[in-house]
Amino acid sequence: MNVFAAPYANQYDTIYSDKDYEGECDLIAAAAAEHGVALRCVLDIGCGTGGPSLEWARRGIASG
């Protein structure tokens, strides 16, 4: 059984439907700026079904 198949992803998205990806990315961007880091690319590992990646893309920042 593949626990990462569509049924699992759908359940994950349902559970985290109110997750504030924009706010999380704001926090990361602010922390980077506070330390003089210009974000061009971020690495997201274990980020569910890609919510953070979509937000970074919306901002024009590559992720993977």
N, C-alpha and C positions, 0 to 999 in steps of 0.2 A: 504494500500500500504506500503510495506517495503522499505524504502528509502535506506537501507543498503544492498540490494540485489545485485546480480551480475552486473546489468546495472549501478548502482551507483558506484560500485567499479571500473568497467572498465573506467568510465568517470574520476574518481579520478586519476587512474593510468595514464591516458592520459594527464590530466592537469599537473601532477607532474612528468612527465617522465624524465625531466632534473634535478630533485631535487638531490642535492649532499648529499646523506645519509652518504657516507664515510666521507666527510668533517665535517658533523654535529657530527658524532660519534668521530672524531678526536678532535673536540673542547671540547666535554664533557670529553673525556679521559684526555686531557691536563689539564682541570680545576680540575679534580679529582686528578691527579698526583701533581699538584701545591699545593694542600692542603693535600698531603700525604695519599690520599685514593687509595687503590688498588681495582680496579673494579673487582668484581666477578659476580655480578648480577646487572642489571638495571631494573627499572620499566618504561615501556613506556605506557603512557595512551593517547589515542586520537591520535595515530600515523598513521592514515589512514589505509592502507592495509598491513602494516607490514614491510615496507622498513627498518626502523631502526632495527627491530628485526632480520631481515636477516643479516644485517651488523654486529650486535653484535654476532650473532651465528658464522659468518665467522671468527670472532676474538676469538672465544672460550669463550665468555661471555654470561651467561644465561640472558634471558629477559622474561618479562611477564607482 
